[in-house]
């Protein structure tokens, strides 16, 4: 039954994604702020389709989000969270690798919706460009999402945090909200089968400006790691965390 439900979900998910890729160009003449409402359709439809595979989700810690633009530093396990923040607030900007611009249609939409594009092999120049773009986003009263690990990591593991999040925190004096989740338990990376269950995303207390770079990175990683392990344990995951 799980195989059949996963198969149906996968077919409909890719069909829904393809449909939006092929139709959202109709809104390219709209202002970016309005166009972002179109992008929000993707997670809205995806979350509805998740019920086919027996997946649901829960959001915790909303009281930890300050009433101002912030930087969300998010644990990355699944495709699921790449759409969540569009659903949570369509004006949130993602920091995205430049390789995504090569995807047909999607590259247009990334540029149109004013996301933050980063050339990962660009060195110090790319870092300066990212900071400038992030400053413009915050000044536009929009929050930012960054995945410090840079890629999806399996449940029970945590990747090396890249320096971009520390650069944003220190150079912009930004408030960073760590985000933990357990999405990889149910929608794992590059796996056909989707497991029934409740995805939990938790906003943790914010880290305000003022910490040194090294101290900040240690604090951020420890908070996300500890909270993620707790969510995974709550869901019954018995793997060895590293």
Secondary structure, DSSP 8 states (H G I E B T S, - for coil): -HHHHHHHHHHHHHHHHHHHHHHGGGGTTS-HHHHHHHHHHHHHHHHHHGGGGTEEEEEE-GGGS-SS--EEEE---SSHHHHHHHHH-TT-EEEEEGGGGGSTTHHHHHHHTT-EEE-TT-HHHHHHHHHHHHHHHHHTT--EEE-TTSS---TT------THHHHHHHHHT--EEEEEE-GGGTS-TT-S----EEEEEEEEEEE-S---HHHHHHHHHHHHHHHHHHHHHHTT--S---
